[in-house]
Amino acid sequence: MNKYELLYIISSAADEVTRDSIIKKFSDMVTADGGTVENIEKIGMKKFAYPIQDRTEGFYVLMNFTSNPTLLRAMEQQMALTEHFVRKMFIKK
C-alpha cells in the first residue's frame, strides 16, 4: 500500500449534487479496493490561468489516500469516462 495525493478539477457546469456524487464515487473506489481515504478537502471554485475545455473556472478537490498502485489506472479510466471531469494529478507521497 502506498500513500497518494490526488488533485482533480470538476467542471463549473456541475451543480453541487453532481460534484458531491463525483467526489463520493472516487472515494468509494479507494475503499472498495481495500484502501483508506485519509481526508478530502473541497478547495472550491477557482479561476484557471487559461481556458480549459472552453471554461474559465472549476471546482478543485484534494484527496489524500492509501491504496494499491494498481488502483490508479482504474481511477484514471473512470475519470476519463466521467462527465464534468476536467483535470487530475496523482502524486505518490
Gaussian input, Z-matrix of N, CA and C with variables (Angstrom, degrees):
# hf/3-21g

backbone

0 1
 N
 C     1     B1
 C     2     B2     1     A1
 N     3     B3     2     A2     1     D1
 C     4     B4     3     A3     2     D2
 C     5     B5     4     A4     3     D3
 N     6     B6     5     A5     4     D4
 C     7     B7     6     A6     5     D5
 C     8     B8     7     A7     6     D6
 N     9     B9     8     A8     7     D7
 C    10    B10     9     A9     8     D8
 C    11    B11    10    A10     9     D9
 N    12    B12    11    A11    10    D10
 C    13    B13    12    A12    11    D11
 C    14    B14    13    A13    12    D12
 N    15    B15    14    A14    13    D13
 C    16    B16    15    A15    14    D14
 C    17    B17    16    A16    15    D15
 N    18    B18    17    A17    16    D16
 C    19    B19    18    A18    17    D17
 C    20    B20    19    A19    18    D18
 N    21    B21    20    A20    19    D19
 C    22    B22    21    A21    20    D20
 C    23    B23    22    A22    21    D21
 N    24    B24    23    A23    22    D22
 C    25    B25    24    A24    23    D23
 C    26    B26    25    A25    24    D24
 N    27    B27    26    A26    25    D25
 C    28    B28    27    A27    26    D26
 C    29    B29    28    A28    27    D27
 N    30    B30    29    A29    28    D28
 C    31    B31    30    A30    29    D29
 C    32    B32    31    A31    30    D30
 N    33    B33    32    A32    31    D31
 C    34    B34    33    A33    32    D32
 C    35    B35    34    A34    33    D33
 N    36    B36    35    A35    34    D34
 C    37    B37    36    A36    35    D35
 C    38    B38    37    A37    36    D36
 N    39    B39    38    A38    37    D37
 C    40    B40    39    A39    38    D38
 C    41    B41    40    A40    39    D39
 N    42    B42    41    A41    40    D40
 C    43    B43    42    A42    41    D41
 C    44    B44    43    A43    42    D42
 N    45    B45    44    A44    43    D43
 C    46    B46    45    A45    44    D44
 C    47    B47    46    A46    45    D45
 N    48    B48    47    A47    46    D46
 C    49    B49    48    A48    47    D47
 C    50    B50    49    A49    48    D48
 N    51    B51    50    A50    49    D49
 C    52    B52    51    A51    50    D50
 C    53    B53    52    A52    51    D51
 N    54    B54    53    A53    52    D52
 C    55    B55    54    A54    53    D53
 C    56    B56    55    A55    54    D54
 N    57    B57    56    A56    55    D55
 C    58    B58    57    A57    56    D56
 C    59    B59    58    A58    57    D57
 N    60    B60    59    A59    58    D58
 C    61    B61    60    A60    59    D59
 C    62    B62    61    A61    60    D60
 N    63    B63    62    A62    61    D61
 C    64    B64    63    A63    62    D62
 C    65    B65    64    A64    63    D63
 N    66    B66    65    A65    64    D64
 C    67    B67    66    A66    65    D65
 C    68    B68    67    A67    66    D66
 N    69    B69    68    A68    67    D67
 C    70    B70    69    A69    68    D68
 C    71    B71    70    A70    69    D69
 N    72    B72    71    A71    70    D70
 C    73    B73    72    A72    71    D71
 C    74    B74    73    A73    72    D72
 N    75    B75    74    A74    73    D73
 C    76    B76    75    A75    74    D74
 C    77    B77    76    A76    75    D75
 N    78    B78    77    A77    76    D76
 C    79    B79    78    A78    77    D77
 C    80    B80    79    A79    78    D78
 N    81    B81    80    A80    79    D79
 C    82    B82    81    A81    80    D80
 C    83    B83    82    A82    81    D81
 N    84    B84    83    A83    82    D82
 C    85    B85    84    A84    83    D83
 C    86    B86    85    A85    84    D84
 N    87    B87    86    A86    85    D85
 C    88    B88    87    A87    86    D86
 C    89    B89    88    A88    87    D87
 N    90    B90    89    A89    88    D88
 C    91    B91    90    A90    89    D89
 C    92    B92    91    A91    90    D90
 N    93    B93    92    A92    91    D91
 C    94    B94    93    A93    92    D92
 C    95    B95    94    A94    93    D93
 N    96    B96    95    A95    94    D94
 C    97    B97    96    A96    95    D95
 C    98    B98    97    A97    96    D96
 N    99    B99    98    A98    97    D97
 C   100   B100    99    A99    98    D98
 C   101   B101   100   A100    99    D99
 N   102   B102   101   A101   100   D100
 C   103   B103   102   A102   101   D101
 C   104   B104   103   A103   102   D102
 N   105   B105   104   A104   103   D103
 C   106   B106   105   A105   104   D104
 C   107   B107   106   A106   105   D105
 N   108   B108   107   A107   106   D106
 C   109   B109   108   A108   107   D107
 C   110   B110   109   A109   108   D108
 N   111   B111   110   A110   109   D109
 C   112   B112   111   A111   110   D110
 C   113   B113   112   A112   111   D111
 N   114   B114   113   A113   112   D112
 C   115   B115   114   A114   113   D113
 C   116   B116   115   A115   114   D114
 N   117   B117   116   A116   115   D115
 C   118   B118   117   A117   116   D116
 C   119   B119   118   A118   117   D117
 N   120   B120   119   A119   118   D118
 C   121   B121   120   A120   119   D119
 C   122   B122   121   A121   120   D120
 N   123   B123   122   A122   121   D121
 C   124   B124   123   A123   122   D122
 C   125   B125   124   A124   123   D123
 N   126   B126   125   A125   124   D124
 C   127   B127   126   A126   125   D125
 C   128   B128   127   A127   126   D126
 N   129   B129   128   A128   127   D127
 C   130   B130   129   A129   128   D128
 C   131   B131   130   A130   129   D129
 N   132   B132   131   A131   130   D130
 C   133   B133   132   A132   131   D131
 C   134   B134   133   A133   132   D132
 N   135   B135   134   A134   133   D133
 C   136   B136   135   A135   134   D134
 C   137   B137   136   A136   135   D135
 N   138   B138   137   A137   136   D136
 C   139   B139   138   A138   137   D137
 C   140   B140   139   A139   138   D138
 N   141   B141   140   A140   139   D139
 C   142   B142   141   A141   140   D140
 C   143   B143   142   A142   141   D141
 N   144   B144   143   A143   142   D142
 C   145   B145   144   A144   143   D143
 C   146   B146   145   A145   144   D144
 N   147   B147   146   A146   145   D145
 C   148   B148   147   A147   146   D146
 C   149   B149   148   A148   147   D147
 N   150   B150   149   A149   148   D148
 C   151   B151   150   A150   149   D149
 C   152   B152   151   A151   150   D150
 N   153   B153   152   A152   151   D151
 C   154   B154   153   A153   152   D152
 C   155   B155   154   A154   153   D153
 N   156   B156   155   A155   154   D154
 C   157   B157   156   A156   155   D155
 C   158   B158   157   A157   156   D156
 N   159   B159   158   A158   157   D157
 C   160   B160   159   A159   158   D158
 C   161   B161   160   A160   159   D159
 N   162   B162   161   A161   160   D160
 C   163   B163   162   A162   161   D161
 C   164   B164   163   A163   162   D162
 N   165   B165   164   A164   163   D163
 C   166   B166   165   A165   164   D164
 C   167   B167   166   A166   165   D165
 N   168   B168   167   A167   166   D166
 C   169   B169   168   A168   167   D167
 C   170   B170   169   A169   168   D168
 N   171   B171   170   A170   169   D169
 C   172   B172   171   A171   170   D170
 C   173   B173   172   A172   171   D171
 N   174   B174   173   A173   172   D172
 C   175   B175   174   A174   173   D173
 C   176   B176   175   A175   174   D174
 N   177   B177   176   A176   175   D175
 C   178   B178   177   A177   176   D176
 C   179   B179   178   A178   177   D177
 N   180   B180   179   A179   178   D178
 C   181   B181   180   A180   179   D179
 C   182   B182   181   A181   180   D180
 N   183   B183   182   A182   181   D181
 C   184   B184   183   A183   182   D182
 C   185   B185   184   A184   183   D183
 N   186   B186   185   A185   184   D184
 C   187   B187   186   A186   185   D185
 C   188   B188   187   A187   186   D186
 N   189   B189   188   A188   187   D187
 C   190   B190   189   A189   188   D188
 C   191   B191   190   A190   189   D189
 N   192   B192   191   A191   190   D190
 C   193   B193   192   A192   191   D191
 C   194   B194   193   A193   192   D192
 N   195   B195   194   A194   193   D193
 C   196   B196   195   A195   194   D194
 C   197   B197   196   A196   195   D195
 N   198   B198   197   A197   196   D196
 C   199   B199   198   A198   197   D197
 C   200   B200   199   A199   198   D198
 N   201   B201   200   A200   199   D199
 C   202   B202   201   A201   200   D200
 C   203   B203   202   A202   201   D201
 N   204   B204   203   A203   202   D202
 C   205   B205   204   A204   203   D203
 C   206   B206   205   A205   204   D204
 N   207   B207   206   A206   205   D205
 C   208   B208   207   A207   206   D206
 C   209   B209   208   A208   207   D207
 N   210   B210   209   A209   208   D208
 C   211   B211   210   A210   209   D209
 C   212   B212   211   A211   210   D210
 N   213   B213   212   A212   211   D211
 C   214   B214   213   A213   212   D212
 C   215   B215   214   A214   213   D213
 N   216   B216   215   A215   214   D214
 C   217   B217   216   A216   215   D215
 C   218   B218   217   A217   216   D216
 N   219   B219   218   A218   217   D217
 C   220   B220   219   A219   218   D218
 C   221   B221   220   A220   219   D219
 N   222   B222   221   A221   220   D220
 C   223   B223   222   A222   221   D221
 C   224   B224   223   A223   222   D222
 N   225   B225   224   A224   223   D223
 C   226   B226   225   A225   224   D224
 C   227   B227   226   A226   225   D225
 N   228   B228   227   A227   226   D226
 C   229   B229   228   A228   227   D227
 C   230   B230   229   A229   228   D228
 N   231   B231   230   A230   229   D229
 C   232   B232   231   A231   230   D230
 C   233   B233   232   A232   231   D231
 N   234   B234   233   A233   232   D232
 C   235   B235   234   A234   233   D233
 C   236   B236   235   A235   234   D234
 N   237   B237   236   A236   235   D235
 C   238   B238   237   A237   236   D236
 C   239   B239   238   A238   237   D237
 N   240   B240   239   A239   238   D238
 C   241   B241   240   A240   239   D239
 C   242   B242   241   A241   240   D240
 N   243   B243   242   A242   241   D241
 C   244   B244   243   A243   242   D242
 C   245   B245   244   A244   243   D243
 N   246   B246   245   A245   244   D244
 C   247   B247   246   A246   245   D245
 C   248   B248   247   A247   246   D246
 N   249   B249   248   A248   247   D247
 C   250   B250   249   A249   248   D248
 C   251   B251   250   A250   249   D249
 N   252   B252   251   A251   250   D250
 C   253   B253   252   A252   251   D251
 C   254   B254   253   A253   252   D252
 N   255   B255   254   A254   253   D253
 C   256   B256   255   A255   254   D254
 C   257   B257   256   A256   255   D255
 N   258   B258   257   A257   256   D256
 C   259   B259   258   A258   257   D257
 C   260   B260   259   A259   258   D258
 N   261   B261   260   A260   259   D259
 C   262   B262   261   A261   260   D260
 C   263   B263   262   A262   261   D261
 N   264   B264   263   A263   262   D262
 C   265   B265   264   A264   263   D263
 C   266   B266   265   A265   264   D264
 N   267   B267   266   A266   265   D265
 C   268   B268   267   A267   266   D266
 C   269   B269   268   A268   267   D267
 N   270   B270   269   A269   268   D268
 C   271   B271   270   A270   269   D269
 C   272   B272   271   A271   270   D270
 N   273   B273   272   A272   271   D271
 C   274   B274   273   A273   272   D272
 C   275   B275   274   A274   273   D273
 N   276   B276   275   A275   274   D274
 C   277   B277   276   A276   275   D275
 C   278   B278   277   A277   276   D276

   B1=1.4477
   B2=1.5355
   B3=1.3215
   B4=1.4579
   B5=1.5227
   B6=1.3248
   B7=1.4633
   B8=1.5237
   B9=1.3510
   B10=1.4518
   B11=1.5235
   B12=1.3083
   B13=1.4593
   B14=1.5204
   B15=1.3106
   B16=1.4586
   B17=1.5234
   B18=1.3121
   B19=1.4556
   B20=1.5184
   B21=1.3251
   B22=1.4532
   B23=1.5185
   B24=1.3374
   B25=1.4606
   B26=1.5137
   B27=1.3276
   B28=1.4581
   B29=1.5246
   B30=1.3129
   B31=1.4587
   B32=1.5225
   B33=1.3172
   B34=1.4649
   B35=1.5286
   B36=1.3337
   B37=1.4681
   B38=1.5304
   B39=1.3308
   B40=1.4702
   B41=1.5241
   B42=1.3294
   B43=1.4676
   B44=1.5344
   B45=1.3228
   B46=1.4619
   B47=1.5231
   B48=1.3074
   B49=1.4673
   B50=1.5294
   B51=1.3219
   B52=1.4658
   B53=1.5264
   B54=1.3284
   B55=1.4674
   B56=1.5266
   B57=1.3289
   B58=1.4601
   B59=1.5235
   B60=1.3305
   B61=1.4704
   B62=1.5325
   B63=1.3257
   B64=1.4724
   B65=1.5271
   B66=1.3264
   B67=1.4691
   B68=1.5199
   B69=1.3343
   B70=1.4701
   B71=1.5289
   B72=1.3234
   B73=1.4667
   B74=1.5310
   B75=1.3308
   B76=1.4634
   B77=1.5253
   B78=1.3122
   B79=1.4713
   B80=1.5281
   B81=1.3406
   B82=1.4648
   B83=1.5280
   B84=1.3289
   B85=1.4650
   B86=1.5270
   B87=1.3117
   B88=1.4661
   B89=1.5266
   B90=1.3240
   B91=1.4633
   B92=1.5299
   B93=1.3218
   B94=1.4674
   B95=1.5221
   B96=1.3271
   B97=1.4628
   B98=1.5277
   B99=1.3307
   B100=1.4540
   B101=1.5177
   B102=1.3203
   B103=1.4594
   B104=1.5147
   B105=1.3236
   B106=1.4608
   B107=1.5250
   B108=1.3206
   B109=1.4563
   B110=1.5225
   B111=1.3336
   B112=1.4610
   B113=1.5247
   B114=1.3243
   B115=1.4638
   B116=1.5204
   B117=1.3213
   B118=1.4602
   B119=1.5176
   B120=1.3224
   B121=1.4554
   B122=1.5326
   B123=1.3170
   B124=1.4608
   B125=1.5233
   B126=1.3128
   B127=1.4625
   B128=1.5207
   B129=1.3187
   B130=1.4517
   B131=1.5150
   B132=1.3186
   B133=1.4554
   B134=1.5263
   B135=1.3353
   B136=1.4609
   B137=1.5184
   B138=1.3146
   B139=1.4615
   B140=1.5197
   B141=1.3392
   B142=1.4620
   B143=1.5291
   B144=1.3151
   B145=1.4557
   B146=1.5351
   B147=1.3252
   B148=1.4647
   B149=1.5236
   B150=1.3317
   B151=1.4752
   B152=1.5336
   B153=1.3184
   B154=1.4689
   B155=1.5191
   B156=1.3271
   B157=1.4701
   B158=1.5325
   B159=1.3170
   B160=1.4683
   B161=1.5313
   B162=1.3021
   B163=1.4663
   B164=1.5291
   B165=1.3254
   B166=1.4577
   B167=1.5224
   B168=1.3483
   B169=1.4558
   B170=1.5178
   B171=1.3388
   B172=1.4547
   B173=1.5103
   B174=1.3176
   B175=1.4648
   B176=1.5294
   B177=1.3305
   B178=1.4618
   B179=1.5258
   B180=1.3477
   B181=1.4642
   B182=1.5286
   B183=1.3320
   B184=1.4614
   B185=1.5209
   B186=1.3375
   B187=1.4655
   B188=1.5233
   B189=1.3282
   B190=1.4609
   B191=1.5142
   B192=1.3401
   B193=1.4582
   B194=1.5176
   B195=1.3206
   B196=1.4554
   B197=1.5229
   B198=1.3412
   B199=1.4657
   B200=1.5194
   B201=1.3297
   B202=1.4576
   B203=1.5266
   B204=1.3310
   B205=1.4660
   B206=1.5287
   B207=1.3096
   B208=1.4594
   B209=1.5288
   B210=1.3239
   B211=1.4667
   B212=1.5256
   B213=1.3153
   B214=1.4625
   B215=1.5233
   B216=1.2961
   B217=1.4755
   B218=1.5265
   B219=1.3228
   B220=1.4624
   B221=1.5229
   B222=1.3355
   B223=1.4619
   B224=1.5278
   B225=1.3386
   B226=1.4653
   B227=1.5264
   B228=1.3264
   B229=1.4620
   B230=1.5216
   B231=1.3258
   B232=1.4618
   B233=1.5226
   B234=1.3115
   B235=1.4652
   B236=1.5178
   B237=1.3215
   B238=1.4621
   B239=1.5294
   B240=1.3176
   B241=1.4601
   B242=1.5225
   B243=1.3336
   B244=1.4539
   B245=1.5192
   B246=1.3256
   B247=1.4624
   B248=1.5273
   B249=1.3053
   B250=1.4631
   B251=1.5263
   B252=1.3197
   B253=1.4518
   B254=1.5210
   B255=1.3305
   B256=1.4636
   B257=1.5249
   B258=1.3272
   B259=1.4626
   B260=1.5200
   B261=1.3618
   B262=1.4516
   B263=1.5203
   B264=1.3360
   B265=1.4555
   B266=1.5267
   B267=1.3553
   B268=1.4595
   B269=1.5234
   B270=1.3206
   B271=1.4575
   B272=1.5216
   B273=1.3435
   B274=1.4648
   B275=1.5235
   B276=1.3380
   B277=1.4609
   B278=1.5216
   A1=108.86
   A2=114.29
   A3=121.34
   A4=109.90
   A5=115.00
   A6=119.89
   A7=108.52
   A8=114.97
   A9=121.28
   A10=110.78
   A11=113.70
   A12=121.55
   A13=106.45
   A14=116.91
   A15=122.08
   A16=108.75
   A17=115.63
   A18=121.50
   A19=106.56
   A20=116.42
   A21=118.50
   A22=111.01
   A23=114.27
   A24=121.68
   A25=108.88
   A26=115.30
   A27=122.79
   A28=107.25
   A29=117.16
   A30=122.90
   A31=111.88
   A32=115.74
   A33=120.73
   A34=111.57
   A35=117.48
   A36=121.38
   A37=112.22
   A38=117.09
   A39=120.85
   A40=109.94
   A41=115.90
   A42=119.20
   A43=109.64
   A44=116.88
   A45=121.42
   A46=112.75
   A47=117.36
   A48=121.08
   A49=110.13
   A50=116.54
   A51=121.25
   A52=110.31
   A53=117.15
   A54=120.84
   A55=110.61
   A56=116.79
   A57=120.18
   A58=112.01
   A59=117.03
   A60=119.50
   A61=110.90
   A62=118.13
   A63=121.31
   A64=109.55
   A65=116.87
   A66=121.37
   A67=110.00
   A68=116.97
   A69=121.47
   A70=111.20
   A71=116.68
   A72=121.59
   A73=110.82
   A74=116.79
   A75=119.22
   A76=112.65
   A77=118.27
   A78=118.74
   A79=110.08
   A80=117.00
   A81=120.53
   A82=111.77
   A83=117.44
   A84=120.24
   A85=110.32
   A86=117.10
   A87=121.34
   A88=110.15
   A89=116.97
   A90=119.68
   A91=112.14
   A92=117.80
   A93=120.78
   A94=111.42
   A95=117.15
   A96=121.55
   A97=112.10
   A98=117.51
   A99=120.88
   A100=114.10
   A101=116.98
   A102=120.77
   A103=111.66
   A104=115.18
   A105=120.29
   A106=109.82
   A107=115.89
   A108=121.91
   A109=107.10
   A110=116.16
   A111=120.17
   A112=111.08
   A113=116.88
   A114=120.19
   A115=110.82
   A116=114.89
   A117=122.60
   A118=106.54
   A119=115.22
   A120=120.78
   A121=108.72
   A122=115.33
   A123=120.54
   A124=107.14
   A125=116.25
   A126=121.58
   A127=110.53
   A128=116.02
   A129=120.17
   A130=113.46
   A131=115.00
   A132=122.98
   A133=109.87
   A134=116.15
   A135=122.57
   A136=109.37
   A137=116.38
   A138=121.49
   A139=109.41
   A140=116.02
   A141=121.88
   A142=109.68
   A143=116.31
   A144=120.94
   A145=110.67
   A146=115.70
   A147=122.69
   A148=107.77
   A149=118.22
   A150=119.98
   A151=112.19
   A152=115.59
   A153=122.68
   A154=106.34
   A155=116.37
   A156=122.17
   A157=110.22
   A158=116.53
   A159=124.15
   A160=112.96
   A161=118.35
   A162=122.85
   A163=108.80
   A164=116.20
   A165=120.59
   A166=113.18
   A167=117.48
   A168=120.53
   A169=110.35
   A170=115.08
   A171=120.73
   A172=110.84
   A173=116.19
   A174=123.57
   A175=108.30
   A176=116.65
   A177=122.49
   A178=110.82
   A179=115.06
   A180=121.82
   A181=107.93
   A182=115.98
   A183=122.36
   A184=108.46
   A185=116.63
   A186=121.31
   A187=109.26
   A188=116.98
   A189=123.16
   A190=107.65
   A191=116.22
   A192=119.56
   A193=111.28
   A194=115.07
   A195=123.57
   A196=107.46
   A197=116.33
   A198=119.38
   A199=110.59
   A200=114.92
   A201=121.71
   A202=109.07
   A203=118.26
   A204=120.36
   A205=113.83
   A206=117.89
   A207=120.62
   A208=112.50
   A209=116.96
   A210=120.61
   A211=111.96
   A212=118.01
   A213=121.14
   A214=112.11
   A215=116.56
   A216=120.59
   A217=110.49
   A218=117.18
   A219=120.61
   A220=110.93
   A221=116.97
   A222=120.29
   A223=110.98
   A224=116.67
   A225=120.15
   A226=111.36
   A227=116.67
   A228=120.46
   A229=110.93
   A230=117.54
   A231=120.61
   A232=111.70
   A233=116.79
   A234=120.35
   A235=111.37
   A236=116.23
   A237=120.35
   A238=111.10
   A239=117.38
   A240=121.92
   A241=113.74
   A242=116.92
   A243=121.34
   A244=111.36
   A245=114.99
   A246=120.25
   A247=108.88
   A248=117.78
   A249=125.85
   A250=113.06
   A251=118.64
   A252=121.18
   A253=108.21
   A254=117.43
   A255=120.98
   A256=111.74
   A257=117.80
   A258=122.50
   A259=110.47
   A260=114.79
   A261=121.44
   A262=109.27
   A263=115.77
   A264=120.95
   A265=107.92
   A266=115.59
   A267=122.10
   A268=108.64
   A269=116.47
   A270=121.64
   A271=107.59
   A272=115.90
   A273=120.26
   A274=107.04
   A275=115.95
   A276=120.70
   A277=111.15
   D1=133.49
   D2=178.71
   D3=-117.18
   D4=156.77
   D5=175.63
   D6=-95.68
   D7=136.74
   D8=-178.88
   D9=-132.97
   D10=157.23
   D11=171.42
   D12=-124.00
   D13=130.53
   D14=-179.23
   D15=-122.57
   D16=120.88
   D17=173.86
   D18=-110.91
   D19=124.73
   D20=177.47
   D21=-137.82
   D22=160.59
   D23=-176.60
   D24=-120.97
   D25=130.02
   D26=176.30
   D27=-104.69
   D28=139.95
   D29=-177.50
   D30=-56.34
   D31=146.52
   D32=177.85
   D33=-69.66
   D34=-14.72
   D35=178.53
   D36=-74.50
   D37=-17.43
   D38=-179.21
   D39=-77.91
   D40=134.93
   D41=177.10
   D42=-80.07
   D43=177.12
   D44=-174.57
   D45=-63.31
   D46=-37.85
   D47=179.60
   D48=-65.14
   D49=-43.02
   D50=179.23
   D51=-64.76
   D52=-43.46
   D53=178.74
   D54=-60.07
   D55=-45.46
   D56=-179.73
   D57=-63.79
   D58=-36.35
   D59=179.22
   D60=-69.96
   D61=-34.87
   D62=177.25
   D63=-67.29
   D64=-44.49
   D65=179.33
   D66=-61.34
   D67=-44.51
   D68=179.25
   D69=-64.44
   D70=-38.97
   D71=-178.79
   D72=-57.66
   D73=-46.24
   D74=-176.22
   D75=-79.19
   D76=-29.46
   D77=174.24
   D78=-71.31
   D79=-34.86
   D80=176.58
   D81=-67.21
   D82=-32.74
   D83=177.22
   D84=-62.27
   D85=-39.65
   D86=-179.96
   D87=-65.74
   D88=-48.84
   D89=-177.73
   D90=-68.88
   D91=-33.22
   D92=178.76
   D93=-66.94
   D94=-27.93
   D95=-179.93
   D96=-87.71
   D97=1.97
   D98=178.24
   D99=96.25
   D100=4.27
   D101=178.44
   D102=-89.58
   D103=-179.56
   D104=178.61
   D105=-129.84
   D106=139.88
   D107=175.66
   D108=-94.62
   D109=117.76
   D110=-178.04
   D111=-78.22
   D112=-47.15
   D113=174.85
   D114=-162.50
   D115=155.96
   D116=175.76
   D117=-127.41
   D118=122.14
   D119=179.71
   D120=-112.27
   D121=116.78
   D122=176.06
   D123=-86.54
   D124=98.03
   D125=-175.66
   D126=-68.60
   D127=-39.65
   D128=176.33
   D129=111.14
   D130=-170.26
   D131=-176.36
   D132=-76.35
   D133=128.29
   D134=178.96
   D135=-134.61
   D136=148.74
   D137=175.64
   D138=-80.08
   D139=143.08
   D140=176.76
   D141=-82.64
   D142=155.44
   D143=175.28
   D144=-71.84
   D145=-26.53
   D146=177.71
   D147=-149.00
   D148=156.73
   D149=-179.06
   D150=-63.35
   D151=136.88
   D152=175.12
   D153=-124.51
   D154=123.10
   D155=-179.12
   D156=52.27
   D157=44.72
   D158=179.32
   D159=59.16
   D160=25.13
   D161=176.68
   D162=-119.35
   D163=151.06
   D164=-179.81
   D165=-110.68
   D166=-5.82
   D167=177.34
   D168=-150.14
   D169=161.64
   D170=179.45
   D171=-155.56
   D172=167.91
   D173=-178.39
   D174=-97.21
   D175=118.03
   D176=-176.57
   D177=-92.85
   D178=139.16
   D179=177.86
   D180=-134.31
   D181=133.62
   D182=177.78
   D183=-117.08
   D184=124.19
   D185=-178.52
   D186=-126.15
   D187=126.73
   D188=173.45
   D189=-104.50
   D190=131.07
   D191=-176.68
   D192=-152.70
   D193=165.26
   D194=175.61
   D195=-119.87
   D196=130.62
   D197=-179.83
   D198=-161.54
   D199=176.32
   D200=173.33
   D201=-74.73
   D202=147.41
   D203=-179.93
   D204=-62.25
   D205=-23.91
   D206=-178.87
   D207=-69.35
   D208=-21.95
   D209=-179.53
   D210=-67.19
   D211=-30.17
   D212=-176.69
   D213=-58.60
   D214=-42.07
   D215=179.79
   D216=-64.03
   D217=-42.49
   D218=178.64
   D219=-64.98
   D220=-38.25
   D221=178.32
   D222=-66.53
   D223=-41.08
   D224=178.17
   D225=-61.21
   D226=-40.01
   D227=178.77
   D228=-64.74
   D229=-42.31
   D230=178.55
   D231=-67.05
   D232=-36.25
   D233=178.25
   D234=-64.92
   D235=-37.03
   D236=178.61
   D237=-66.24
   D238=-28.88
   D239=-178.67
   D240=-91.30
   D241=-13.19
   D242=-175.66
   D243=-81.98
   D244=127.86
   D245=176.71
   D246=-69.66
   D247=149.75
   D248=179.55
   D249=73.03
   D250=12.23
   D251=178.89
   D252=-95.64
   D253=127.25
   D254=-174.24
   D255=-102.72
   D256=-60.87
   D257=-176.88
   D258=-144.13
   D259=163.02
   D260=177.50
   D261=-147.87
   D262=156.30
   D263=174.59
   D264=-151.87
   D265=117.72
   D266=175.70
   D267=-95.68
   D268=137.95
   D269=174.87
   D270=-130.45
   D271=128.30
   D272=175.75
   D273=-86.45
   D274=126.90
   D275=-178.79
   D276=-86.50

